Amino acid sequence: MTIIASLLFLTALVASIGVIILSIRSAMPRIQEVIDMEFAPAMQRERRIILGDMRRLAPATIIAFPNAPRVQNDKRLAA
């Protein structure tokens, strides 16, 4: 009985390791692409839009958030 349990455990362990390796191997191109984008020497002027199988480059839009000027109060109350 112990031999059967040990064989079932080893089979499940090998199967789970195989699934982990296969999923990492299939995701490796995307992982490498993200690493290359993060550690690129120059600032990227385009952004990647990825929707499933459709991949295209679009110009990056730069959004400036204006800072609201702070109101200077002459009279302040002490707490």
WOJO-V37627 format. One record per residue. N is the residue number from 1. RES is the residue in one small letter. SS is DSSP state (alpha for helix, beta for strand, coil for the rest). D_FIRST is the distance of its C-alpha to the first C-alpha in Angstrom with 2 decimals. Layout:
n = <N;N>
res = <RES;RES>
ss = <SS;SS>
d_first = <D_FIRST;D_FIRST>
This chain:
n = <1;2;3;4;5;6;7;8;9;10;11;12;13;14;15;16;17;18;19;20;21;22;23;24;25;26;27;28;29;30;31;32;33;34;35;36;37;38;39;40;41;42;43;44;45;46;47;48;49;50;51;52;53;54;55;56;57;58;59;60;61;62;63;64;65;66;67;68;69;70;71;72;73;74;75;76;77;78;79>
res = <m;t;i;i;a;s;l;l;f;l;t;a;l;v;a;s;i;g;v;i;i;l;s;i;r;s;a;m;p;r;i;q;e;v;i;d;m;e;f;a;p;a;m;q;r;e;r;r;i;i;l;g;d;m;r;r;l;a;p;a;t;i;i;a;f;p;n;a;p;r;v;q;n;d;k;r;l;a;a>
ss = <coil;alpha;alpha;alpha;alpha;alpha;alpha;alpha;alpha;alpha;alpha;alpha;alpha;alpha;alpha;alpha;alpha;alpha;alpha;alpha;alpha;alpha;alpha;alpha;alpha;alpha;alpha;alpha;alpha;alpha;alpha;alpha;alpha;alpha;alpha;alpha;alpha;alpha;coil;coil;coil;coil;coil;coil;coil;beta;beta;beta;beta;beta;beta;coil;coil;beta;beta;beta;beta;beta;beta;coil;coil;coil;coil;coil;coil;coil;coil;coil;coil;coil;coil;coil;coil;coil;coil;coil;coil;coil;coil>
d_first = <0.00;3.79;5.43;5.24;6.31;8.61;9.99;10.74;12.37;14.33;15.44;16.72;18.36;20.11;21.23;22.70;24.48;25.85;27.20;28.85;30.47;31.74;33.23;34.97;36.26;37.73;39.35;40.74;44.21;44.86;43.64;45.97;48.81;48.50;48.46;51.53;53.35;52.67;53.82;56.68;59.80;62.24;62.27;61.07;63.79;61.54;58.48;55.68;55.04;51.67;51.01;48.03;49.16;52.78;53.81;57.40;59.48;61.80;64.38;63.30;65.34;66.46;66.77;69.07;68.65;72.08;72.27;74.32;77.15;76.86;79.61;81.52;82.61;85.73;85.31;82.16;81.51;80.04;77.36>
